[in-house]
Amino acid sequence: MTKIRPEKAQNRAHELHEILNRANYQYYVLDEPELPDVEYDRCLRELQQLEEEYPQLITPDSPTQRVGAEPLSAFSQVRHEMPMLSLDNAFSDEEMEDFDRRIRDRLNSKAPVEYACEPKLDGIAVSLLYRDGVLERAATRGDGTIGEDITQNVRTIYSVPLKLLESAVPPVLEVRGEIYMPKAGFNALNEKARAAGEKLFVNPRNAAAGSLRQLDPQITAKRPLQLCVYSVGLVEGGELPERHSDILEQLNRWGFRINPEMAVADNIEACIAYYNRLGEKRDQLPYDIDGIVFKVNSIPLQRRLGFVARAPRWATAYKFPAQEEMTVLQDVEFQVGRTGAVTPVARLKPVFVGGVTVSNATLHNRDEIERLGVKIGDTVVIRRAGDVIPQVVSVVENRRPKDAREIQFPDHCPVCDSPVESTPGEAVARCSGGLICSAQRKQAIKHYASRKAMDIDGLGDKLVEQLVDEGLLHSVSGLYRLDLDQLVSLERMGEKSAQNLLEALEKSKDTTLPKFLYALGIREVGEATARNLARYFGSLESLMQADEEALQQVDDVGPIVAHYVAEFFEQPHNLEEIEALQQAGVHWEDEVQEEGTQPLQEQTWVLTGKLEVLSRSEAKDYLQRLGAKVAGSVSAKTHTVVAGPGAGSKLNKARELDIPVLDEDEFMQMLREQGIEI
């Protein structure tokens, strides 16, 4: 190729950018290719040669730059500019009609509401950030606030535009969508893996997730992934249409794939008809869907309706019924969890249900076994509830063989042989061995190291099991006493991996009080409760000194949770373990109450009875926004009680203690006076 002048090379490179980007859009977004493959390859090769001669022509949005980055050592975390919220679910026509009624009640309108209807793709939710029309960053949803930076991998997906097609694009545009693997691509990928003797993927969603989380983007580039966009997040410096469906059409013109089944429904009846229509053709679609997402189409109405907790009021996902199959219960094994719970697990003759080959299913507890009347050898019906969790839902008794055996619940732990105890009123039986039980110890360490707890990168389940089995790890605090020689002595543990783990352990020492409380694994204390405890008491010392009555003043902490928390901090071995962790260097800043002029700050409110206009969660959310603490029980410290129809003992106690009581109308009037629009 004869060397051409720089100015001409620049013009030709720009022209090739446009040709190739337009060809990608026609092929991967519109499914209407116009440029023959041979011509596409010829143009791409010409651009590569120009960039080799003039490296200054290489830009991040060049079609040649989809693959080429070096493999990552780990994914970094990014904070979303706007939270990526989840959706509430509906499972029946009646629940959809209730959703529509709540929308119209809140809008104070009897007129039909227009909805945008979109298939709910079974993939991985992602956020794409564009600046001046050029892809800057891609991230997973994560926990909705913080996700993982997967930019290098997303750049390899041809339906993701590196540069948007039109010039009139907002300077900052965040687009949200689903990355998925079409059925045909999934089948081809598994056929290739089968021919190579490699492990098969169980379903397209798992294949998509695994492909996106490859540290080497060149591996991701070989996977048949697609992007379908469904909304926008942050938008700065530009205007978008006032209807959701029109926004999607605009995104399509900018270069994004939108779902061809997307439609607009004039009312809730049309939504249900759309759901039934898509349900009938679900198996014929070229991709997996697990429901339909319905959104109020008007953006101004969406703004009026707002959000509840982590979900918008103006959208819901109508899930398809769980898929069911019959198979044989071949045996039952018993697993021991972090809190000692002994759980029966059904070992099944493998059966394909809802896109997954199921060979295990939970039987929950002794009561569930008795309720089902199930025996080993029975033919049972398996359902993947919500298309996720395999469950044994019934027994086909007319297929019971003569040699069917009763399921014997163990009297002693199958792991450590300690007695199994049952607490009156509880369905769950528990191993009494505590940390002498290696199963409980393993689960406690796995929980402590998990992403939502101390987030110790590199400490996977198999490694924890190996450390405990080898006698190198006897407690959570023992993690911080591991050394390089011990780790390198383990099978398949190289010096580099061992050093990375030690660095991750050191990094984990700098944490927050909510994360530390969650990591301790106190029964019934999840992320939200840990956060509420930390905010209420401010410090670990204050929390450890709290009695059950004081604990019940915390949001979402009732008598049972308060008992578990108090009991945990009364156990000497737990206190010794906390001290050992702190001596090892685990530390955090105390939580400081935010100062401000919130009108209900330092007040404790209690909700009781059935609220008719607001849900309990909505009422609680409003109170917390105004600075109040919402408790589960009435005490002398309670400031006000909101009582709806059916209020019982809490209302009586409030009257005994002469605590102010508001009905729902008075409560809503108070909210309006504080500037909350309802």
KESEPA-482290 format. One record per residue: x, y, z of N, C-alpha, C, CB in turn. Coordinates in steps of 0.1 Angstrom, whole numbers, plus 5000, padded with zeros to 4 digits. Each point is the difference from the previous one (the first is absolute). Glycine has a CB too. Layout:
residues N
XYZXYZXYZXYZ ...
end
This chain:
residues 678
500949885000499150125000500950125000498149885012 501750214978500850124999499650105012500149974975 500950085031499850105011499350124995502049915012 497050134995499350124995500250125010498249864989 501550265007500350115009499150005012500650134980 499949935032499349995012498650065000502250015011 497650104981498750065000499049904992501050235000 499549714990499149914992499749885009501050084978 500049875029499949885009498950035010502449934996 497650195010499150035010498650014995501750135012 498149934976498750004994499549864997500550234990 500449695004499649864996499649925013501550014979 499350015032499749935012498650035006502549995005 497250144994498750055005498949944991501050215008 499249784979499049944991499849855003500750174982 500449765021499949865003499349985013502149964987 498250135023499249995013498550004997501950125012 497749984980498650014997499449884993500350244999 500549714991499549884993499949885009501150094979 499949885029500049895009499050015011502449964994 497550165012499050025011498549984994501650165012 498249894976498749984994499749864997500250234991 500849705005499949854997499749925012501550034981 499250015030499749935013498650025005502450035006 497150104992498750035004498949924992500850235007 499549774980499049934992500049855002500350174983 500949775020500149865002499549965014501949994984 498750075027499849965014498850065007502449975000 497150154995498950065006498749994992501650165010 498549874977498849994992499749864994500450244995 500649675005499949874994499750024985499349905022 501350204972499850034985501350034994497650085004 503349834995501350034994499950044985501049835016 499850274981500150044986501449984994498150175005 502949855003501449994995500449855000500550235009 499949724980500549864999501249985010499249984976 500949905029501049975010501450034994498549825010 501750144977501350024994500450155000499649794986 499450305011500250145000500350055014498650024979 500749935031500250045014501449975003497649965006 502949914991501349965004501150094993499149765004 500650274983500950094993500250135006499349884979 499550185025500150145006500749995014497850064988 501949845020500649985013501649994998497949895009 502550034981501449984998500750134996499649764994 499750324997500650124996500150105011498949974978 500150035031500150095012501249955009497550054999 502749825003501149955008501350044994498649815007 501550194980501350044994500350155001499749814984 499250275015500250145002500450035015498350054982 501249885027500350035014501449945003497649995006 502949914987501349965002501050104995499349764998 500450304991500950114994499950135008499749894977 499150145028499850125007499349975014499850144978 501049825032499449965013499250115006501949855003 498350284993499250115006498649994996502050145000 497749784990498649984995499249905009500850054977 499949885031499349905009499250085011501849824995 496950165006499250075010499249895007499850214986 499749825026499349905008498749954993500950115020 498549974971498849964994500349944986498850185012 502449794985500349944987499549864999502050144998 497449824991499549864999501149895001498350094985 503049955014501149915002500349975015501050084978 498450005031500450005014499049925009501150214996 498049714998499149925008500749895008498350044983 502849905012500849915008501450044998498449814997 502450185014501450045000500550045013499750074977 499549955033500550045013500649885007498350175002 502749855007500749905007499049945010502250114997 498049765007499149945010500150075013500249784989 498750235018500050065013500449905011498150154993 502449905018500349925012498849995009502450064999 496750035000498750005008499250114995501149905021 497650094982499050114996500050115011498649834987 501550295009499950115010498550035002502250104993 497549975018498650045003499750144996500049835019 498850204977499650134996498750035007501249994978 498650145025498750045006499150064989501150055022 497749904977499150054990499650145003499149774997 500850314993499550145001498650015006501550074981 497749845015498649985005499849865004499150194986 500349775025499949865004499249924989500050075024 500449814974499349914991499149925009501949994983 496850055017499049945008499549874995499450235007 500049695002499449884996498550024998501749875013 497650034983498550014997499249925009500650054976 498250005028499149915007499449904989499450185017 500149714989499549894991498549985001502249895002 497250074988498649965000500049854995499050244997 500049685008500049864996498649964996501849965016 497350144982498649964996499350124994499849835018 499250154974499250114995499550095011499349864980 500350085031499450085011501150105005498449815006 502850144996501150095005500350114990501049805013 498950174974500250104990498950115001501149834985 497750125017498950105002500150085012498549844988 502150105023500250075012501150114998499449805014 501650164978501150104996499450124993501749814998 497450164992499450114992499150085009500149864980 499250085030499150085009500850095008498449815000 502850145006500850085008500650124992500649805014 499750184974500550114991498950114999501549844987 497350115009498950104998499650075013499249864981 500850075030499750065013501050115004498949785007 502350184990501150105004499950124991501549825008 498150164979499950124991498650065002501549894984 497750065024498650055002499350014987500850135020 499249764973499450004986499349874998501850164991 497149855002499349874996500349974985498250055017 502550044976500349974986501049894999499550244995 500449684994500949904997501550054999498249874988 502750055016501450045000500749934988500150045025 500750034968500749944988501349945006499050174983 501349715012501249935005500949964988498749915020 502650094983501049944991500249865004501150224996 498949694994500149855003501349954993497549985002 503349955006501349954995500349865006500950234997 499549674995500449875005501150025010499349894979 500750045032501050005010501149904997498450085018 502749974976501049914995500749935012500350144979 500149745020500749935010501550014998498049845003 502550275001501550034998500650075011499650014976 501350085021500850075010499750154998501849825002 497750255008499750144999501450085000497749975012 502450134980501250084999499750154998501249804990 499750285013499950144998501250054990498950035023 500750044967501050054991500050165000499749794985 501550265018500150155001500750054987500149995026 499250114968500650064988500350155003498749844985 502450215011500350145000500350054986501049985024 498350124972500150064987499849894989501550185009 497649724995499749904990500949884999499050184988 502149825021501049894999499949925013501550144986 498549735013499949915011501250025010498849834986 500950215026501150025010500149895010499650244997 499349705007500049905011498849914999501350165015 498949724988498949905002500249935013499849964975 499050025032500149945013498849915002501250205009 499049705000498949915004499150075010501549804996 497350145006499150065009500649995015498049944985 502649955018500549985014498950005010502150114993 498149975017498950015010499150124998501649905016 498550164972499150114996500750135003498149865005 502950155004500750125002501549994995498650045020 502049844982501349984995500149874992500950125021 499749904967500149884991501549984996497750044992 502549874999501449974995500250064987500049795013 501250264985500450074987500349894990500950205012 498249784978500249904990500150064986498749845014 501950284985500150084988500749924989500050215013 501249734990500849934990499249894994502150065012 497149874996499349894994498850044992500749875020 498650244985498850044993500450064986498950055022 502350014977500450064987500149894990501350175012 498849704991500149904990498749964994502049915013 496950144993498649964995499650094989499449915023 500450034966499750094988498750075000501449844987 497750125021498750085001500150115010498749804994 502550225012500350115008500750114992500149855021 499350264976500750104992501150075008497950044988 503349965006501150075006499850164999501649804995 497850244994499750144998498550004995502550064995 496750035010498650014996499950064986499350025024 499649954969499950034986499750144997499349774996 500050305012499550134997500850105009497749924993 502350215002500850105007499250065012501350054979 497449955020499250075010499749915012498950144982 502249825025500049915011500350085013500649804985 498750185026500450075012501549985003497649985009 503150134996501449985003500349895010500250244996 498949735013500149895010498749924998501550125016 498749754981498849914998500349875006499350124979 499949845031500249865005498849924995501250085021 499249814973499049904994500049875008500250114977 498649845025500049875008499349904991499950125022 500649764980499549894992500449865005500150154981 499649755011500349865004500949944990497749985011 503449964994500949924991499649865002501950175002 497849764986499549875001500749924989497850085009 501949794991500549914990498849944993502249955013 497750074974498949944992500149855001499950194985 498949745014500049855001500949944989497650015009 502450044979500849934990501550015003498250064983 502250065022501450025004500449915012499950234991 499149765018500349915012500149864995498750155015 500549804977500049864995501449984993497549994998 502950104993501249994993501249995009499050124980 501049975031501150015009500149865008499650255002 499249705002500149875007500449884991498250095015 501449924972500549894991501550014998497850014988 502750115011501550014999500749955013499750204985 499749835027500649965012499949845001499350225011 499649734985499849855000501049934991497550035005 502850034983500949944991501450015006498650064981 501750045027501350015006500249935013500250224989 498749725016500049935013500050095012501249824988 498350315010500050095010498650015007501750134988 498349935024498750015008499050084992501349985022 497449984978499050074993499450105009499549804987 499950315007499350105008498649955001501350194991 498049845021498749945003498950084993500949925022 499250214976499050074993500650134995498249915015 501150164976500550124993500450115010498649944981 500650075030500350115010501449985006497550035004 502749845001501349975006501150024990498949845016 500950124972501050024989500350154998499249784989 499850305011500250144998500850065012497850024987 501849945025500650065012501549955000497850005013 502549884984501349955000500950074989499249785009 500250244980500750074989500350145004498849854983 500350225023500350145004501050025010497750054995 502549845014501050015011501349944997498150005015 502249984972501349964996501050115002499049834983 502250145023501050105002500750034986500349925024 499649994967500650024987498950044990501949835005 498150294990498950044991500049924987500150235010 501049714986500049934988499249875001502350094995 497549865017499149885002498650054999501749895015 498050234991498650054999499750024985500250115023 500749944969499850034986499549884992501750185002 498749705003499749884993498649955004502449944998 496950125011498749965005498950074993501049945023 497950004973499050064992499050085009500149824984 500450305021499250085009499350114992501649955019 497350104987499250114994499650095011499149854981 500750285015499550105009498650044995502350085007 496749935002498750064998499850115010499149784989 500650345007499950115010498550025004502150114991 497749935021498650025005499750135007499949755002 501150335001499850135007501250085000498349895014 501650234991501150095002500150035015499850104977 501549945027500250045014500350155000500849775006 500550264997500450145000500050064986501449955021 498050174978500050074987500350155004498349844988 502850215006500450145002500250074987501149945022 498350184977500350094989499149974988502350025008 496749914993499149974989498649975004502049924987 497150075004498649965003499649884993499550245003 499749685004499549884994498550014999501949865009 497450054983498650004999499349985013500249924977 498550125023499249995013499349875001499750244999 500549664992499449875001501149894999497950084989 502049825020501149905001500249934986499449975025 499550004969500149934987500750084990497949885005 501950264995500750094991501550015003497850134997 502549865016501450005004500749884994499550125021 499849764980500649884994500350014985498849875018 500250194975500150034986501250094997497649964997 502650145011501150094998501349935003498650195007 501549725003501249925003500349914988499550015024 499549944969500249924989500650084988498049855007 501650274991500550084990501550045003497750094995 502649925018501450035003500949884999499250175016 500349714982500849884997499849885009501650164992 497449855017499849895009498949904995500750155019 499549734985498949904997498950015011501749844989 497150175007498949995009499249874997499950265003 499349705006499349874998498950024989500449935024 499649994966499050014989498649975005501749944983 498149995028498749975006499450115008500749765000 500150355002499550115008498850064994502350055007 496749985002498750064996499550105010499549784987 499450295009499350095009498649955002501450204992 498249795021498649965003499250115005500949775005 497950254991499150115003499549995014499450024977 500549865029499549985013500549875006497950134994 501649835018500549885007499549884993500150125021 498749884973499549884993500949974988497750065007 502850044986500949984989501349955004498950184988 501649865025501249945005499949855002500450235012 498549734994499849865003499949924987498850065022 500550004968500049934987501449994994497650094996 503250015005501449994995500749895008500050254994 499949755019500649905008499749864995500050155020 498749824978499549874995500649974986497950035014 502150074978500549984986501549965000498350174992 502549915016501449965001500349875007500550255000 498649725009500249875007499849884990499250115021 499949914970499749894990501249984991497550055002 503250064995501149994990501450005007498550124983 501449875030501350015008501049904995498750075020 500949804978501049904996500550024986498849845015 500550244977500450024986500950124999497949894992 502250195018500950124999501449965000498450135013 502549954980501449964999500850025012499850054976 499649995035500750035013499149965011501350194990 499349795022499249975012499450125006501549805004 497250195000499450115008499349935012499750154980 500249925031499449945012498850095005502249905006 497350194985498950085003499950124991500149925024 498950174980499850124992500250125010498449884983 502350225012500150125008499050114995502449955005 496750105004499150104996500350135007498249834997 501950284996500450135005499050104996502449944999 497250155010499250124997500750074989499050025023 500450014965500750054989500450145001498849834986 500450255021500250145001501150035010497650044994 503450035002501250035009499550105011501649964981 497650155016499550085011499249935010499950184984 499349725012499349925010500949915008498050004985 503149955009501049925007500550095011500649864980 499850275017500550085010499150035012501350114982 497449905014499050025011499849885009498850164985 501349725009499849885007501249975009498649914982 502650125014501249985008500449865003499450215010 501349775001500649875004499649965014501950054984 498149825018499949945013501249915003497550014999 503250025012501249935003500949994988498749875018 501550004977501049984989499349974987501649915016 497150134982499349974988499150124996500049765006 499850264981499150114996498549965002501750084983 497450025020498649975001499449974987499950145020 500749924969499450004987500349884991500150255002 500649655004500449894991499849875008501650144987 498149755006500049875007500449904989498250075017 502249814988500449894992498949895002502550055000 496849914990499049905001500749874996498050164995 502349765015500849884997499249884995501550075018 499149854973499349894995500049895011500750054976 498349865023499949905010501249915000497550004998 502949955014501149925002499849874991500550095024 500649864971499949884991500249885009500850134980 498549765017500049885008500349884992498350115015 502349794991500349874994499949905011501550104983 498349775013500049895009501449935000497549974997 502949985014501249925001500049915012501350174988 499749755015500049915011500950045011499549824984 500050185028500950035012500849885003498350165009 503049844988500949895002500549985014500650024976 499650105031500649995013499850145007501749824993 498650185020499950135007501350015009497550005000 503250114998501250035008499750125009501649904982 499250115029499850115009501250095000498549865014 501350274984501050105000499950095013500150004974 501150055030500050085012500550144996500549805015 498750304989500250144996500850075011498050004986 502250135011500850095009499450015014500650134980 498149875021499450015014499749865006499050234993 501549675000499749865005498849944995501250075020 498050004972498849944994500349884992498950235000 500449665003500149884993498949994989501149885021 499350134967499150014989500049874991500350255000 498549694998500049884991500050054986498749875017 502150064975500250034986499749884992501850175005 497249844986499649894991501049984989497650055005 502849834994500949964988499149944990502049965015 497950104973499049974990500649934988498650195008 500749734985500349964987500050134991499149765003 502150274991500150134993498850024990502549995003 497050144998498850034991500250154996498549835011 501150204976500250134995498750085003501549924982 498750195026498850085005500450154998499349825016 499950254976500250144999501450044995498450035018 502249904973501350034995501249955007498950204992 500849725019501149955008499849855003500350235010 500849704989499949865005500149995015501149924978 497850045028499949995015500349865005498350194999 502649805010500349875007499950015015501549944981 498350185024499850025014498950105003502449955004 496950035007499050105003499850005015498849974978 500950155028499950005015498649945004501550215001 498649725010498749965007499750085012500449774991 500550335012499850105010500249955015498450114984 500749805020500149965014499149885002500450235008 499649725005499249885003498550024997501749945018 497850184986498650034998499649994985500050155021 500849904970499750004986500049854995501150234997 499849695008500049864996498749935004502549995002 497050045010498849955005498850054992501049975023 499150164974498850064992499949944987500450215012 500849774981499949944987499749855000501750174993 498749765018499849865001500949934991497750035007 503550024990500949954990500949895006500050224989 500349685002500949895004501149984989498149895013 503050054991501049974991499549904990501850055017 498449984970499549914990498750064993501049815012 498450294994498850064995500350084987499150025023 499949984968500050104989499450135005499749814983 501150305015499650135006499950104988501149945022 498250174981499950114991501050115005497549954994 503350094997501150105003499650134993501849835002 498350285005499750134995501150095003497549975002 502950114988501050115002499250135004501749894984 498150135028499250125005500750134995499249875020 500050214973500650124994501049974990499550125021 500549764973501149964991501450005006498650094981 501549895032501350015006500249885010499950254998 499349735012500349905010499249874998500550195016 500249704982499349874999499349965013501749934982 497150035017499249965012499249874996499950245008 500049675002499149894999498650055005501949835004 497250174987498750065003498949905003500650194986 499549685009499049905002500549864997498250174995 501149735010500349864997498949944991501249985023 499349954967499049924991499849875007500850124978 498349875031499849885008499749884993499350155018 500049864971499649874992501249944993497750094997 503549985004501249944994501049965011499750154980 499849845032500949965011500449864999499050175015 502349794985500449864999499849935014501750064982 498249815017499849925012501250015010498649854987 502650185008501250015009500350145004500949804989 498150295010500350145004500350005015498450094982 502650005022500550005014499650135007501949854993 497950155020499750125007501450085002498149885012 501750254988501250085002500350025015499550134978 501749825026500350015014500850125003500149755001 499350345007500750125004501149975011497950144994 503349915004501149965009499850065015501549984980 498949935030500150055013501350065004498449825006 502650154986501350065002500550064987500549835018 500450274983500550084989500749914990500250205014 499549804973500749914991501550044997497849974989 502650155017501350044998500949985013499150174983 500449875028500850005012499449905011500750234995 498249715002499349915009499550065013501549824991 498450315010499450065012498549984999501950185001 497449835010498649985000499350114992500149905023 498850064970499250094992498850045009500749904978 499150235024499050055009498950074993501750015018 497149984987498850074994499550095011499449824984 500450315013499450105009498550004998502150145000 497149855011498650014999499550124992499849885022 499350104969499550114992500850034987499250105021 502049834978500850024988500049874991501550165013 498449864974500049884991501449954998497950084989 503150005013501449974996500649935012500250204984 500549695013500849935010501550044998498449805000 502350215011501450054999501049915007499050234999 502249774995501149935006500550095012500749904978 499550035033500450075012501550025002497949915011 502850054978501550005002500750144999499949784990 499450325005500650134998501249994992499250075022 501950004981501250014992500849875001500050255003 499749665006500749874999499549924988500350005025 498650044969499549944988500650074988497849945011 503049984982500850064989499050064989501949835004 496950114994499150054990499650145004499149774995 500550255018499650145004501250094999498349915016 502950044988501250094999500250044985501049895021 498950024970500250034986499050104995500949774997 497950215007498950094995500250145006498549814998 501950205015500250135006501250074994499249915021 501850024975501250074993499650044986501649865014 497650054979499650044987499150135000500149764993 499050245017499250125002500850135003498149855008 502850135001500950125003500850054988500249915023 500250004968500850044989499250054988501749845008 497050144993499150024988500050154996498649815007 501050214980500150134994499250115008500249894978 498650085027499350105008500450015014498149954986 502849975018500650015014501450064999498749805008 502450134994501350065000500650004986500349925024 499150014966500450004986501549974999498250174996 502149715008501449954999500249934987500249985025 500450094965500249954987500949885000499550234990 500249665003500949895000499749895010501750154991 497549885019499749905010498749934997501250145017 498849774973498849934996499649895009500650064977 498349885020499449895008501049895001497750074994 502849884995500949895000501250025008499249944977 501450185022501250035008499750005015500950144981 497949915023499650005014499949865005498850224997 500649694995499849865004501449945001497849994989 503150045002501349945000500850045013500050004975 499950135028500750065012499549935013500450224987 498349775014499449935012500449865000498150165000 501849774989500349854999501449975003498249984984 502750125013501549985002500450045014500450044976 498650015032500350045013500750135002500149775005 499950314984500750135000499150125005501449914981 497350065020499050115003499049945009500450114978 499549955034499149965011499050105003501849865009 498350264986499150115003500150114990500249955025 498950154975500050114991501350085002497550014999 502850025014501250085002501349934996498850105019 501149774979501249924996500450044986499449825015 499750244977500350044986501250105000497649974994 502450115017501150115000501349945006498250175002 501849715002501349935004500649914990499150025023 500249974965500649924990501350074994497749914994 503250005003501350064994500249944986501050045023 500050014970500349964987500449864999500750234995 500149725014500449864999498849905002502250075009 496949965000498849925001499249994988500050065024 499850064970499150004988500749934988499050225008 502349814990500749934989500049855001501450214998 498549745014500149865002498749934996501550045019 497450044978498849944996500049964985498850145017 500449764980499949954986499550114991499749765008 500950264981499650104990500150145004498549834991 502350205019500250145005501450044997498249975018 501950124972501350054996500450125009499749924977 501650125023500450115008499350134997502349885002 497550144985499350134996498650005005501450014980 497949885019498649995005500050025015499349854981 501650095026500150015014500350145005500849765001 500150314991500350145004498850094997502449964994 496850014996498850084997499049985011500449984975 499549905030499049985011500450075012499549784991 501850225013500550075012499750154998501849825004 498450234984499850144998498550035001502050024985 497149895010498650025002499550005014499749894978 501050025030499749995014500450135007500349755000 500850304996500550135007499050114996502449924999 497250084988499150114996498649995007501149994978 498549895025498749985007499950065014499749804986 501550225020500050055014499450145001502149865004 498050214985499450145000498549994995502350114996 496849895013498649974996499150115006500549754999 498250225002499050085006499349925011499750144979 499749935030499349935011498849924995500650185015 498649874975498949914995500549874993498750214997 502449814996500549884993500649905010500550144980 500149915031500649915010498949935007501950155003 497049925001498949945007499449894991499550215013 500349824974499449904991501049884999498850184987 502549845013500949904998500149905012501350164986 498349895026500049925012499049884999500750205013 498349814979499149894998499049985011501849904987 497850215019499049995011498649964993501250185014 498249724993498749954994499050114997500449795013 499050214976499050094995500550154998498449855012 502950174988500650134998500550004986500650045025 498650024966500550014986500650144998498249844992 502050204996500750124997499250125005500949904979 497850105019499250125004499950015015498649984979 501249915028500050005015501350055005498349825000 502850134994501450045005500250154998500949774994 498650284995500150144998499250085010500449964975 498449995028499150075009500650005014498049944986 502649955018500649995013501250095002499349765001 501550254988501250085000499650155001501249834987 497850215005499650145000499350045014499749994975 499649925031499350035012501050015012497949884991 503050025010500950005012501350084997498949785007 501550234981501150084997501349935001498750195007 501549725004501249935002499849865004501150225007 499849704991499949865004499949985015501349934981 499450165027499949995014498650035005502450075002 497050034993498650035004499049894996500550244997 499749704992499149894996500249885009500150084976 501249895028500249885008499450025014502149964987 497750165017499550025014498550015000502150125005 497349884983498550024999499349885005500350164981 498649865026499149885004498949994989500550035025 498749864977499049974990499050124998500349755005 499350315005499150124999500650114992499049945022 502250094980500750114993500149964985501350075021 499049804977500249954986498750014992501849855008 497150144998498750004993499650144996499449805013 501450304991499750144996500650024986500050085023 500849834972500650014987499049964989502349965010 497750114979499249964988500149864997500250234991 498749705007499949864995500649905010500250094978 500049955035500549915010498849975010502450084998 497149805001498949965009500649915011498350014981 500849935027500549925012500949894996497950065011 501849874978500849884996501450044996498049884993 502150224998501450054996500750065012499150044977 500250035031500750065012500549905009498450194999 500949705003500549895008501349944994497649955007 502450024980501149944993501350095002498549884984 501350265014501150095001500550005014499050144981 500149885029500550005014500749875003498150165006 501349734990500649875004501449994993497749905002 502550154986501249994993501150075008498949994978 500850135027501050085008500249955014499550194985 499649725020500249955013500949875000497750095006 502649864982500849885000501550035001498249894986 502550065023501450035002500949984988499749955024 500049934969500949974988499750104989500049765006 498950304993499750104989500850135004497749904995 502350135018500750125004501549984998498250065017 502349824986501449974998500450014985500049855020 499150114971500250004986500050144995499049784997 500150315008500050144996501350075004497550005002 502949975010501350065005501249954992499050015023 501049864973501149954992500050074986499849785012 499050244983500050074987500550145001498049864993 501650215017500550145002501550005003497850075009 502749844998501449995003500849974987499649925023 499750014968500749974987500050124991499249765002 500150345002500050134992498850034993502349964997 496649965005498750044994499550125007499549764994 500150354998499650125006499050074991502250025011 497150084994499050084993499850135008498949794991 500550305002499650135006498649985006501450144984 498449925028498749995006499050084991501049985023 497849974977498950074992499650135008499249774991 500750335001499750135006498650044995502450075002 496749965007498750054996500150134992499049895021 500350114968500050124992499350115007500149864979 500550265022499450115006499250084989501850015018 497150044986499150074991498850055006500949864982 498250185010498750065006498849914997501050234998 499349645001498949914998498950015011501549844988 497350185008498950045010499749895010499150144983 501149735013499749895010501349935005497949974988 503250105011501249955005500049965015501250134982 499349765021500049955014498749955005501850155005 497249854986498649955004499949854996499050244998 500349685010499749864997498649994997501949925014 497750034974498649984996499749854999500050234988 498849735014499649864998498850004991500849945023 499249974967498849984991499349875004501250124981 497549895020499249885003498750004993501149995022 498349894976498849994992500250014985498850095020 500149904973500150004985499850144995499249774999 501850294994499850134993499349984987502150095012 497049994984499249984988500450074988498149965015 502650164987500450084988501549974998498350185005 502549835006501449974999500349855004500550245005 500649704990500449885005500850025012500049904977 500350005032500850025012501450044996498649835012 501950114977501450044996500150144995500449764994 498550294999500050144996500050105012498849934979 500350035031499950095012501350005007497649955002 503149944999501349995007501050084992499549775009 500550224978501050084992499850155002500049814983 498850245018499750145002500550045014498049994984 501749935026500550045013501550005001498049905010 502750014984501450005000500650124993500049755002 499350294987500550124993499950125008499349894979 499850115030499850125009500949985013497750034991 503149875010500949985011499649915011500750224994 498049735005499549925011500649865000497950134999 502149805012500349865001498749935001502350045011 497649854982498849924999500249875008499350114978 500049875033500249885008498949904998501250145017 499149744988499049904998499149985012501549894985 498850185026499249985013499950145007500749765002 498250255006499850125007500650005014497850034988 502950085016500650005013499950155005501649814995 498950215016499950145006500850104991499849905023 501150054969500850094992499350034986502049905011 496950044987499250024987499550145000499449754998 500850324991499550144999498550004995502350084996 497449844994498750014994499749864994500250254995 498549715005499649884994499050034988500349875022 499950074967499150014989499249874999501550164987 497149855015499249895001498949994989500450005025 499649894968499049984990499049905005501650054982 497449915010499049905004500749875004498350114985 501249835025500649875005501150015010499449914978 500950225025501150025010499649935014500750224989 500249715017499749935012500850045012499449814985 501450105020500750025012500950125000500049765003 500650274986500950124999499250135003501549884983 497350125011499150125002499650015015499249984976 500549905030499650005014501150055009498549814995 502750145002501250045008500350154998500949774998 498950284990500250154998499050085009500849954976 498050005024499050075009500350005014498349954983 502249935022500449985014501250105003499349764999 501650264992501250085002499750154997501549804996 497350234999499650134996500950064989499250045024 501049874966500850044989499150054988501849835007 498550284987499150054989499849894989500850235005 497949774990499649904990499450084988499749815018 500850164970499450064988499449894992501750185000 497149854994499549914990500650034987497849985012 501949954977500750024987499850144994499749754996 499050305005499850134995500850115007497749934994 502450065019500850105008501549984997498350005018 502149874980501449984996500450064987499949795013 499250194977500250064987500050155000499049794990 500250275018499950145001501450055006497550005003 503049935007501350035006501150004989499249915023 500849984969501049994989499950124990499949755003 498950294994499850114991500550135006498049894990 501850135023500550125006501550005001498050005014 502649884985501550005000500650004986499949875021 499250164969500550024986500049874992501350195009 498149704996500049884992498849994992501449885017 498750114970498849994991499649854999500850214987 497949775015499549864999498950004989500549965025 
end
